[in-house]
Amino acid sequence: MFKALLMMLVLGGLVGLVLGFASKAFHVEPDHRQEELLAMLPGYNCGGCGYPGCSGMASALAEGTGSIDKCKPSKADTKEAIRQYLADHPKNA
């Protein structure tokens, strides 16, 4: 019984160390532009742009595959602000 308990503690400690190392070694910095673009969009989630709501549009804009011109509810000044934001904050390679 004591051997089994000791083995489980050792095994748990080793797995914890491996997971801790892996979380540091394989850490990927998230792209915060998507969240900021989502805050700039109108938030109607109408789907008029062809994406599943504003979050889909923000994701496409951040990836460089979407066009803000497809967003029907956005006003001209909002579209221009988003274009300027994308120009000032290019996608990291």
C-alpha positions in Angstrom: 0.0 0.0 0.0 2.8 2.4 0.9 4.7 1.5 -2.3 1.7 2.3 -4.4 1.2 5.7 -2.7 4.8 6.6 -3.1 4.8 5.5 -6.8 1.7 7.7 -7.4 3.3 10.7 -5.7 6.5 10.3 -7.7 4.6 9.8 -11.0 2.4 12.8 -10.3 5.4 15.0 -9.5 7.2 13.9 -12.8 4.1 14.5 -14.9 3.7 17.9 -13.2 7.3 18.9 -14.0 6.9 17.8 -17.6 3.7 19.8 -18.0 5.2 22.8 -16.4 8.2 22.7 -18.7 6.0 22.2 -21.8 3.8 25.2 -20.9 6.9 27.4 -20.8 8.6 25.9 -23.8 5.6 25.9 -26.1 3.9 29.1 -25.0 2.3 31.1 -27.8 1.6 34.8 -27.3 -2.1 35.4 -28.2 -3.0 38.0 -30.9 -4.8 40.8 -29.0 -5.8 42.5 -32.2 -8.8 40.3 -32.6 -10.3 41.4 -29.3 -9.6 45.1 -30.1 -11.1 44.8 -33.5 -14.2 43.1 -32.0 -14.6 46.1 -29.7 -14.5 48.5 -32.7 -17.2 46.6 -34.7 -20.8 47.5 -34.1 -21.7 44.3 -32.3 -25.0 43.5 -34.0 -23.9 40.0 -35.0 -26.1 40.2 -38.0 -24.0 38.0 -40.3 -24.4 40.4 -43.2 -20.7 40.3 -43.8 -20.8 36.5 -44.5 -19.1 35.7 -41.2 -20.8 34.2 -38.1 -21.2 37.4 -36.2 -18.8 40.2 -35.3 -16.3 37.8 -33.7 -15.9 35.9 -37.0 -15.4 39.2 -38.8 -12.8 40.4 -36.2 -11.0 37.1 -36.6 -10.9 37.4 -40.4 -9.7 41.0 -40.2 -6.9 40.0 -37.7 -5.8 37.2 -40.0 -5.8 39.5 -43.0 -8.5 37.5 -44.9 -11.5 39.8 -44.3 -12.5 43.1 -45.6 -14.1 45.8 -43.4 -16.2 46.9 -46.4 -18.4 43.8 -46.0 -19.6 45.1 -42.6 -22.9 46.7 -43.5 -23.9 48.3 -40.2 -20.5 50.0 -39.7 -20.4 53.7 -40.4 -17.8 55.2 -42.7 -15.7 56.7 -39.8 -15.7 53.4 -38.0 -14.5 51.6 -41.1 -11.8 54.1 -41.6 -10.7 53.8 -37.9 -10.5 50.0 -38.4 -8.4 50.4 -41.5 -6.1 52.7 -39.7 -5.8 50.3 -36.8 -4.9 47.5 -39.1 -2.3 49.7 -40.8 -0.8 50.7 -37.5 -0.8 47.2 -36.0 0.3 44.7 -38.8 0.0 41.0 -38.2 3.1 39.5 -36.6 4.8 36.9 -38.7 
